[in-house]
Amino acid sequence: MEHRQRVLLGGHPQEVLIQGADARNPLLLILHGGPGFAEMPLFTTYNADLEQYFLVVHWDQRGAGRSYAADIPAESMTLRQLVADALELIDWLTSRFAQDKVYLLGHSWGSLLGATVAAERPEKFHAYVGVGQLVAGLRNEQASYAFTLRKAVERGDTEAVSALRAIEDRYAPGGGLTFADVVVQRGWLDRFGGTVHGDIAAVFERVPSALRQEYFGELLGIAQEFSFGYLMPEILESDLHQTARAFDIPVHLFVGRHDQTTPAELAVEYFDAIEAPSKQFHWFEHSAHMPPFEEPARFNTLLTDALLGG
């Protein structure tokens, strides 16, 4: 089945796509990254095998993809509102498909949102999966920046070193780090393999051209500047060690060995601190920040086995 609908969440219509071989399959809700980086075209391109086992739910969050609108109230772009949107969507899904709970997967920014929701409302979930887990906002950006600068120095890339040194002071606590600074740092990080362990352009080239243009063309920059811009203060203040360390459901972390967008070492540290009925850490040796799209066959099989036991 395939069902696409605009669902009113928190007073704002938001795009939801549901795909699966059987409407009786368990629900798997994917929380995309960014914020403002709707990943439906990537997941549908690389991870369609999941649809044999799950009803896969792709949600363009408030301010992202087809849920972006210029008239979204700025004051609604908060973590608490996105948590409320997610919970409202989950209630809509479980009612529509007569299921009690959903499986929850969060990627990157979506993993900060996902861990928050899963820790607060475990009764709504079978399990939580964090992919490229974002743990603590400022520490994340500092570690990612340090890696990027180190690589630039090692390579003797004077242009990169100069660009990165120019924003270095803003990575201090209270330094006034902005979305524009992150764009500069991530641009160099992409070149140094901390986002994709290989050719980042090739990952997007497999996405059908119409969807690639719609989701990853001009709209992406607009949506990210809007969403990231308003949410960034909360992201920088976030620390899951303080707000989402204890779970009443199984937890899985899927981490790329070469991830320096959400640096893997912070995910390892967080995993060690997590308290849960069961927890498993899964390395993706040939991936950086995007295991679902860098190692899709392994990702699809491992996720299905981890959640459904077979």
N, C-alpha and C positions, 0 to 999 in steps of 0.2 A: 504494500500500500504506500501511497504518497499523499500527504495532505499538507497544504500550505494555508495559513490563516493569519490574519492580523488579530491579535489578542490584546484587549485593553488591560494593561497592567499599570497600576498606580496612576490611572487617569490618562496614560499615553499609549496609543496603539503601537504594538510591537510585532515584528515579523517572526513567525514560528513555522518551521518546516519539520514534518514528522515523516520518517521513512522506515519501512520494515517489511519483511517478507510475510509476517503474520501479525495481525492486530492484537493477538493474545500474548505476544512476546513481552518480556519485561521492559519497562521504560528505562532508557539511558539518556539523561539530560547532560548535554555538553555546554559548559560555560566557557566562552571563547576568551581570547587574550586581549591585549591592548593596555588600557581601556580604549575602545573605539576601533578595535581590529577584529571585525566579524570574520570568522574562519569557515563558515559553511561551505564555500566552494572548495577549500582544501580538504576538509573532512569527507565531503561527498566524492571527491576525486580519488583520494588515497585510502579511505577507510570504509568503503561501501560493503566490504565483507561483514562488517559488524551487523548489517541489516538482516542477515540470516538468523541472528540470535537475539537481537534487541529491536525494540521500537526506538530508533535513534532520533532524538529531539535536538534540532539546531535552533537556537534562539539568538537573533540579533538584539543585543542588549540596548537599552535606552542610550541613544547617542551614537549607535554603531550601525553600519550597513544600512539595510532598508528601514531600520528603526531610527535612523538619524533624521532630525528635522530642525530647521533653524529656529523654530519657536519653542523648543523644549526649555522650560524654565531653568535658569542656571542653578537656582536654589534646590532643584530636584536632583542634581548630579552629585549625589553623596553615596557613600558605601551603604548607609542604612536604607536609602531608597532602593538601591539595587538589590539588597538583601530582601526587602519587602516585595520587589518585583519578582524575584526568583521564587519566593514562597507562594505568591499568588499564582504564578505559572504552574508550580508543582501541584497546587490544589486543583487547578483547572485540568491538568493532565490526568491526575489520578481519578478524578471524577469522570472525565470523558471516557477513559479506558478501563474503568472499574478495577483499578489496582490500588493497593494500600500504600505502596512506597515506590521510590525510583532509585536507580543507581545514579550517582552523581560523579561527573568528571569535570575537573577544572584545569585549564591550561594557562600558565603564565599569570597574568592579572586575574583570569578566571579561577585560578587556584587559590588566590587570596580570598576572593569572594566565596568560592566553594568551601574552603576550610572553615570560614566564618559561619556559613549557613549550616554545614554539617555538624559542627561542634555545638551550635546553639539549638538546633532542632533535629536531633538524631532520629526521632520517631518517624520522620518522613523519608528515611533513606535505608537501603539495604547495605550500602558501603560507599566510601568516598575514595576517589582516585585523583591524586594530584600529579599533573604532568608539567615538568618545568616549574616546580613549586616555588612560588614567591613567598618568602618567609618574613622578612623585615625590610621595609622599603628603603630607608637611608643606608643601612648596611649593604643591601643588595646593590644600590647604585655605586657606593664607594668601592665595593669589591670588583664590580664590573669595570668601573673606570680604571682601577689599579691594574687589572689584567690588560686592558687596552693600551694603556700608557707603556706598560712593560714590553708588550709586543712591538709597539712602535719604536721604542728605544733599541730593542734587540735587532730589529730589521734595518735600523738606521734610516727610518722614514721621517725625515726632518719636517715634512709638511704635516704629518699626523702629530708628531711631538709638539709642534708649535700650536696647532689647533687645540690639542688637549690641554697643554699648559695654560692656555688662555682662559680656560674654564675651571681650572683646578681648585681655586679658592672656594668655588660654589659648592663643592662636595663636603665642605666642613659642616658640622651641625649649625643650623641657622644661617648657612651661607647663601640662601636664596636660590637654590637650584631650580631651573626652569625647564619646561618641556623643550624649548629650543636647545638648551644645553644637552639634554638627553639625546636629541636628534643628532647632534654633532658626534657625541660619543658612540652612539649605536651605529652610525654610518661607518666609522672606522672599525668598530667591533665586527660588523658584517664582513669586512675585508679580511679580518684576521681570524675568521673561522669560529667565532664565539656564538654566532646565531645559528648557522648551518655548517656542519662539518663537511664542506664540499662546496658545490656551486649553488648559491642561494637563488640565483635567477632560474636555474633549472627546476627548482621546486615549484615555482609559480607557472612556469611555461606549460606544465601538464594540465593546468586548469583550463577548461573550455574558454575560448577567447572572450565571449560575451560576458561571462561571469567574471573573468579576470579583469576586464576593463571596468565593469560596474563596481566591483568590490575593492579592487586594488589599484584603481586609477585615481583620478582627482578626488573622489569622495573620501578615500582612505585618509589622506592628509587632513582634510577638513574635519572628519569625524574624530581623528586622533587628537588634533589640536584642541577641539572642543571638549572631548571627554577627558583626555589626559590632563588638559589644562585645569579643569575644575576639580578633578579627583586627586591631582598630584599631592596637595598638602596632606590629605589623609593617607595616601600611599606611603609617603615618606615617614609618616608617624607610625605606621603599622608595625606590629611585631607579634606574630602568631605564638611566640613563646609565652606571651602574656595573655593573649585573647583566645587561642584555639589550640591548646596543648593536650586537652583531655577529650577523648571521643568515646561514645558508647556504641560505636559501630566499627567494623573492620576498615582499616586504612591501608591504601597502597600508594607508594610514590614511584612514578616512572620518570627516570632522570637520565638525560644524555650525558655521557662521560665528559664531553667537551663543552658543556653548556656554561657560558659566561654571560648570558643575558640575565638569567637568574642563576648565579653561580652554584655549581653542583655541591661545593663544600658546605654551603649554607643549608642545602636540603638534607645532607647527611647529618649535620648537627641537629636540625629540627627533628628528623626521623628518630634519632636516639632519644630525644626528649619526649616524644609522643607517648601518651598513655591511651591504650585502646585494647579491646578484647582480643584482637589480632592485628598485626601490622606486618607488611612486607615491603622491601625495597627492591626495585628492579632497575638494573643498569642497562643502558643502551650504548654499547661500546662504539658504535659508528655514528652516533648522533651528537648534536649540540642541543639547541633549544627546541627542536621540533621533531622529536621521535615519531609522532604519528605519520609524518610526511617524509622523514628521512629513512626510517626502517618500517614501512607500513605493514609488510607481511608479518614480521615479528610482533609489532605492536598489536595488530588485530588478533593474532592467535593468543598472545600472552594476556591481553585484556579479557578476552572471552574465557580463557582458562581460569584466570585469577578470580573472576566474578561468578562464573557459573560452574566452576569445578570440572571442566571437561572439554 
